[in-house]
Amino acid sequence: PRVNISLTSSLSQNTKSQSVNLTLPTFQANMERIFPFAPKTGTKKGFIQNINFQYSTRGESRIITTEEKLFKKEMFEDARAGIIHNIPISTNFKILKHLSISTSANYKEIWTPETVNWSDYLIENGIENNAVKDTLKGFDAFREYNYSASLGTTIYGTFNFKEGSKIQSIRHTMRPSISYSVQPSFEKYYDEYIIDAEGNTREYTRFESSLFGTPSRGKSRSMGISLSNNFEAKVTSKDTLNPEPKKVKILNNLNLSTSYNLNAEEFHLAPIRINTGASVFKDKVSINMAATMDPYGVDENNTRINTFHIKNGGGLARLTSANVN
């Protein structure tokens, strides 16, 4: 497969504060999508043949220093470095002829040349020893993954007008979709240490100095629901030389979407997002509209509460934002 590779370096210098940000260097590599089980000829069919994956990596050494230390050995004392790898895997297939299923997973691995360790607060021989942070040199890595699946289909509906009408027919295309995603919690990368004489503790991860972030915490399971609509009209042509009817878009992508968080303690249902677009004056002007509807109500202080708006004396949902451009 084709692989794109780049090697860059950058320097940002503030002459007033004499601060310098330097990347020395940044390495990136991206491999194109490959289908390892696809046939050499013909179309890909089924779960196995549609399995595909990509690979990307980014390595960086970042230095924040001063003009005085620039290009001297002291500037490397506070250097941070790391490498991140990403491998997204996905496939799609059909069941019962009309239902499309897509599944995907993403694997991420982060390498770091150093980690941290916090020692406990101790009192030995009457001497107070506060918690101390140590930096440990040496290779270490953490790994994360998540996965999701979606089910969708396409439904067509046509309304025909009487013969002789300017509008011959209107077609409505609906694309409903349901998705499910899981993000595990990576608690195994976390530990705790004693911070005071009362025995209070603080949680930390040894990767808190990682250049590309820390391991995610808190398991997440959510279900997404979306509905896409297209409205088109078939209009009688006025051109006698080309009597074929013209297709005119009435509403382009009237989309509704929301999600349900199965792990949330409250506010399980996310706000409903609606957007659509239309073109007028022979496609010379585009109009885009969007709105957000919240299914939860508010109290007398206008604070969002964990009670549906309709049960709180309102309608099905309340408008919280809208825009037109």
C-alpha positions, 0 to 999 in steps of 0.5 A: 500500500501507498504510504505518505511520510513527512518530516518537519521542524518548526520554531516559534520565537517571541522576542519580547518574552524571549520564549522559544517553542521548537519541534525537533522534529515531527515525523508523520506517516500515513498508510492508505486504506487496504482491504486484505480479504478483498477479491482481486477482481469484482466487487467486495461482498460480505463481512470478510471481504469488506474488512479494511484498515489504515495505519498512521503514526506521529512522532514528535520532540517538543522543546519549550525554552528561552533564547538564552538556552537555544541550541545549547545542551540546557534546552534539552532538559525540559524536552518532551517527546512521544509517538502515537499510533492509530489503527482504525478497522471497519467493515460493512455488509447487508442483511435481509437485502435492505439493511446495511450494517457497519462496524468499526474499531479503533486501536491507539497506542502511545509511546513515551520515553519517561513516566512519573511516580508519586511517593506517599506522604510519610512521617518518619522519626517525627520528620514530615516527608511530603509527597514527591514527584519523581520522573523516571526515564525509560520507555513505557506505553499505554493502549486504548481501543473503542468500537461501534456498530450502526444499522441503517436502510433507505426508504423511498416514497413517491407522490404523483400529481394529476396529469398536466400539473406543472409538478409531476411528482415529489419523491421523499428519501428517508435514511434512518440509522441506529448506532451503538458505541462503547468506550472502555475505561482504562483504570488499570493505568491509574494509581493513588498516593497519600497526600497528607497526615489525615490519609487523604489520597489523590489519583494519578497516572504515571503517563501524566507527562505524556505528550499525546494525552493520558489514558481515558477514564470512565466507561461510556456506552451510547446509542445514536439515532439519526434520520436523514430526509431528502425531498425532490420534485420532478417538474415539467420542462418549459424547453420544447427542445428538451421536453424531459422533466427536470429534477428540483431539490426542495429540501436537501438533507433534513437531518435529525439526530440525538443519542442516549448515554446508557452510562450517564447518571442523569440526562441520558438523552442528548439534545436533538439537532436539526439541520437542513438546506435549500437552494433558490433562484436556480441554485444561485443562493443557498440557505442553511438552517440549524436548530437544537431542541432540548428534551429536558425542562428547566426549573424556576431559576432557568436551570436544566433539570433531569425531567422531560420538558413535556412532563414539566408542563412544556412541549415535546422539546424546547428550542435552545438555539437556532441559526440561518445563513 
